[in-house]
Amino acid sequence: MSPKKKPSPALGRKSAYVARNRAHILKATIEVLATDGQHPAVEHVSERAEIAMSTIYKHFKNRDELFAAAMGAAMADWEEWVFSKLAHIPDPLEQLVFPMRMIARLKSTHPTYAKLIENNLALSATQLPFVAGFPKHVHELISAGVLKMDHPDIRIQDFQGLLFSLVVNQSTNPAAKVEDADLAIEIGLSLLNISAAKARKISHAKLPDLSDN
């Protein structure tokens, strides 16, 4: 049997260059979406990144794909940060609630991402981490016996609606307070059949240091 050929150094350098280019484009797109208001043009990204439009379209087939990828990248970065904080929380139900409390605190922990959501609410509705990950997390807790409820999919859908309303309010309402968000989460947890006492405890638990973002 002939030995496997090792990838050429030139191919590795090209892949790294392509990855850096893509990351640079996504970073510029996030900044544009956060600062230029609704419906910015791809030309704005090209100017911000100081990169040719043709190069952008080598990575993304159209405007919608570019903007969705940028929102996804921002939320993945935020989610990685949240997970780094979860390591210090042993209670599985508090782990479920913690990301909800953090998304309500985006203005202080990740102000660029908060503006990104504020300017692009329709896009945010499909890209926020709890939209994709929350149902799976709840079903895992049901399988583990941590949560017990009837009609879980309907309850999850209703709770997600509450969460998105919370995010919109915190992002767009200058008078919104994070304490109000915690209270909304506490009240909403009844949808997941969590007792009032437990909901109160996990929705107002002491938070870890949030300064290192």
N, C-alpha and C positions, 0 to 999 in steps of 0.2 A: 504494500500500500504506500503510495507516495505521500510525503508529508504535506500538510496544509500550507498553502502559500500565505505568508504574512502580508497584511495590508501594507502597501507602500507608504513611506513617510509623506510623500506628496499628497496621497489621497487623504491621509489623516489631517494634514494641514488645511486641505480644501474643506473638509467637513467642519473643522473648527472655525474656519473663516465664515462659512455659510451660517453656522450656529450663532456666531457673534453678530453677523449682519442682521439676522432675524431678531435677535434679542434687542439690538439697537433700534430697529424699526418699531418693535412693540413698545419699548420704553418711550419713544417719541410719540407714538399713537396714544398711549395712556395720558401723557402730558397734554396733548391736543384735546382729547375728549374731556379732560378735567378742566381745561382753561378756556376753550374756544366756544363754549355753549353747545347747543344742540345742532346736530346735522353738519358737522364740519366737513370740509372737503379733503380728499386724499392729498391734494396739493399742499395743504397745511402741514401734513405729516412729512411730506417730502422736504419742505422748507425747514421744519423743526429738526429733522434728522440730518439735514444737509446731504441728502442722498437722492439719486435720480428716481423719478417715477417708475421707469422701466425696471429698476432694481426691486422696488416694492412689489411690483406685479410678478416678479420671478418667484416671490415667496407666497403671495396671496392672490387668488384668482380675481377677487373683486373687493370693493369697499366693504361690503357686509362681512365678508370673511375676515378681513383685516381688523375691523372694529370688534367683532365677536372674539377673535383671538386675543386682542389686547385686554378686553374685559376679563376673559378667562385667565390670562396670565396674571392680572392684578389680583383677582380673587384667589388664585392658587397660591400666590405669594402671601396673601393675608391668611389663608387657611393654614399654611405651613407655620406661620407665626403663632396662630391660635393653638395648634397642636403642640408646639413647644411649651406652652403654658399648661396644657392639659396633663402633662406628665406628673404634676404635683397635686392632682385632684383625684382621690381614690374612689369617691362616690360615683357610680355609673350614671345616676340621674343628674347629678351636678355636672358631670361631663357632657351630658346631653344639652343642658341649659347654658353652659358657659359660652359656647360660640354665639348663641342668641344675644347674650349680654354684651359680648364683644362687638358684634355688628352694630349695636346701638351706640357704641363708643368710638366709631370710626373717625368722627370729627377730631377727637383728641389723639387717637393712636396712629391713624393713617389719613390725614386730612386730604391728600390728593385722591385717595380712593373714595372718600366721602363725596368729593366734588364730582368724581367720575360717575358715581351712582346718581347723584342729584341731576346731572346733565343728561343722563341716558337711562331713564327709568324703564323704558320698554325693553331695552337690551339687558338691563340688570335683572329683570324678571326671570330670564332664562339662564343667567350666569351666576347668580348668588349661590355660594356653596350649599346652603341649606336646602335649596330647591332640588339638587341632585342627591345629596348625601343624607338629608334628614329622614326621608322615608325608610331607607335601608337601615339607618341607625335605630329607628324606633322598632322595626321588625326584628332586629337582632336582640333588642332588649325584651321583646315579647317572647322570642324563642328561648331566651335565657331565664324567663320567669320573673324578670325584674319589673316588667309592666304587664298588666292584664286589662284587656278591654274588648268590647264588641265593636264590630264595624271599624277596624283600624284604619283602613284606607280612607274612609270618609272623614274620620277624626283627624288624620294626618293632613288631608287636603284643607280642612277648615283651619287647622293650626298654622299651616303655611300661609294662608291668606292673612291671618293675624300678624304673622312675622313680617310679611312684606309691607303691610300697612304701617307697622312699627318702623321699619327701615325708611320708608318714604317720609314719615313724620319727622324722624330724627335727622334726615338729610336735608329736608326742605323747610322745616319750621324753625326759625331762629329762637323761638321761645321754648322749644322742646327740651326737656330735662331727662337725663339718663335714669333718674330715679323713677320717672313716670314709665319709662320703658321696662324697668325691672318689675314695676307693679303690673303692667300689662301682661308680661310674661307669667307672673304669678297667677293672675286671674285666668289666663288662657290655658294653663296647665291642667285645669279641670277637664279640658277636652281629651286629654290623654289619660284620664282616670287617675290622676295623681292627687292624693289627699291635700286638703287646704293647708294643713300644718307642714307637710313635706314641701309643697310648692312655695310656701312663704320662706322656708329655710334655704332652699337651693337658689331661689331667685334673688336673695339678698345676702348670700354668703360673702365673706370677705374675699376680695380679689387679690391675686398675686401682683407683684410689681409689673406695671405695664409700660415702663419707660423705655425698655430696650426693644424698639421696633425697627 
